[in-house]
Amino acid sequence: VLLVESGGGLVQVGGSLRLSCAASGRPSTNYDMGWFRQAPGKDREFVAVIKWSTGTTYYADSAKGRFTISRDIAANSVYLQMNSLKPEDTAVYYCAGKPGAIATTIKSYDSWGQGTQVTVSA
């Protein structure tokens, strides 16, 4: 599955952004789509994941209550709605996919997008 992210940009503290991830092919029913991020000088970290078939979601603590992951099956797309953004949310955000059970570890994912930059200014 080829993944392409879009929607990043520059936003002020407290603002919102919606990231999109388009998949080139239709993910299988037993597929998970996740969002990760990597800030300068830091390791890539898990943000959120959604199971394609059921819509079940799981979030990192840093994302709970502020971010919402969703999918549009007809559009083969996954979204990350980010609200109440903070400077520490500044990072390159990556969309990723994997078959099987929901996972939060990077090595579990076998498809990755190229990333989209999100910058939150104070």
ZIBEL-V368966 format. One record per pair of residues at least 12 apart in sequence whose ideal C-beta (glycine too) atoms are under 7 Angstrom apart, sorted by the first residue. I is the first residue (numbers start at 0). GAP is how many residues later the second one is. D is the distance in Angstrom with one decimal. If there is no record, write none. Layout:
<<I GAP D> <I GAP D>>
//
This chain:
<<0 22 5.1> <0 23 6.3> <0 24 5.4> <0 26 6.0> <0 96 5.2> <0 110 4.7> <1 22 3.7> <2 18 5.6> <2 20 5.7> <2 92 4.8> <2 94 6.2> <2 108 5.6> <2 109 6.6> <2 110 3.9> <3 18 5.0> <3 109 5.8> <4 14 6.2> <4 15 6.9> <4 16 5.1> <4 88 6.7> <4 89 6.9> <4 90 4.9> <4 108 4.4> <4 109 6.8> <4 110 6.3> <4 111 4.2> <5 14 5.0> <5 110 6.2> <6 12 4.2> <6 13 4.9> <6 109 6.3> <7 85 6.4> <7 108 3.4> <7 109 4.8> <7 110 4.8> <9 109 4.7> <9 111 6.3> <10 74 5.7> <10 109 5.7> <11 109 5.6> <12 72 6.6> <12 73 6.3> <12 74 6.4> <12 107 6.0> <12 108 6.9> <12 109 5.5> <13 70 6.0> <13 71 6.7> <14 70 5.4> <15 66 6.2> <15 67 4.7> <15 69 6.7> <16 65 5.0> <16 68 6.7> <16 101 6.2> <17 61 6.0> <17 63 5.0> <18 60 6.6> <18 61 4.3> <18 74 5.7> <18 97 6.2> <19 57 5.9> <19 59 5.5> <20 12 6.9> <20 56 6.3> <20 57 4.5> <20 74 3.4> <20 92 6.0> <21 54 6.5> <21 55 5.1> <22 53 4.5> <22 54 6.9> <22 74 7.0> <25 50 5.5> <26 25 4.7> <26 70 6.3> <27 71 6.4> <28 23 6.5> <28 24 4.2> <29 23 6.5> <29 69 5.7> <29 70 6.5> <30 21 4.3> <30 66 6.1> <30 68 5.6> <31 17 5.4> <31 18 6.9> <31 19 5.4> <31 20 6.7> <31 65 6.8> <31 66 5.3> <31 70 5.4> <31 71 6.9> <32 16 7.0> <32 17 5.6> <32 19 6.2> <32 38 6.4> <32 45 4.3> <32 62 6.8> <32 64 5.2> <33 12 6.8> <33 14 6.6> <33 15 3.8> <33 62 4.9> <33 75 6.4> <34 12 4.3> <34 13 5.0> <34 34 6.4> <34 45 4.8> <34 58 6.1> <34 60 6.1> <35 58 4.7> <35 60 5.9> <35 70 6.6> <36 54 3.8> <36 55 6.6> <36 56 4.8> <36 57 6.9> <37 53 5.6> <37 54 5.2> <38 51 6.2> <38 52 4.2> <43 62 5.7> <44 15 7.0> <45 14 5.3> <45 58 4.2> <46 13 5.4> <46 16 5.2> <46 20 6.6> <47 12 6.8> <47 15 5.4> <47 19 5.9> <47 21 4.1> <47 32 6.4> <48 20 7.0> <48 53 5.5> <48 55 6.6> <49 19 4.7> <49 20 6.9> <49 21 5.5> <49 28 6.4> <50 51 5.8> <51 19 6.4> <54 16 6.7> <55 46 6.9> <56 12 5.4> <57 44 5.7> <65 16 6.7> <65 17 5.3> <65 18 4.8> <66 13 6.1> <66 14 6.6> <66 15 5.1> <67 13 4.4> <77 17 6.3> <84 35 4.6> <85 34 6.1> <86 33 5.1> <86 35 5.3> <88 29 6.5> <88 31 5.1> <89 28 6.3> <89 29 5.2> <89 30 5.0> <90 27 6.1> <91 23 4.2> <91 24 6.9> <91 25 5.4> <92 22 6.5> <92 23 5.5> <92 25 5.5> <93 18 5.9> <93 19 5.6> <93 21 4.8> <94 18 4.2> <95 13 3.9> <95 15 6.3> <95 16 5.1> <96 12 6.4> <96 14 4.1> <97 12 5.7>>
//
